[in-house]
């Protein structure tokens, strides 16, 4: 089983969108037993008194518009140093997330930290819709990255 942790700054927009888009894709392809998917934040900005905020409503609306099921009880959580050993891939949405994650985990000796669009060959950043307001573009970029992960899995290019 390949274990993936999707990561963004607050864990209320991009990374939960990636979590649920990927879960939907693998379910539709009958690959649920091949993957374990979760998401987390690099910051605690969306976590108050130990309880994370829910998925941001425009992100939920974009998932709903696309027919992507999601857990309405999902709450923001922060990535931890222990996540490095728990997951095979820690997949960030942008370069800033990589930098912030490295502060949490320390050294990436096993090269588990990637950006989502690295899998699609572009290596670019996924724009934060919290600031851009463009949840459709974010959805499309995340979908491109998730599809590329599944293709690489089918080609035997992902390591456990």
Secondary structure, DSSP 8 states (H G I E B T S, - for coil): -EEEEEEESSSSSHHHHHHHHHHHHHHHTT-GGGEEEEEEESSSTTEETTEE-B--HHHHHHHHHTT----TT-B--B--TTHHHH-SEEEESSHHHHHHHHHHH---TT--EEEGGGTTT-------HHHH--HHHHHHHHHHHHHHHHHHHHTT----
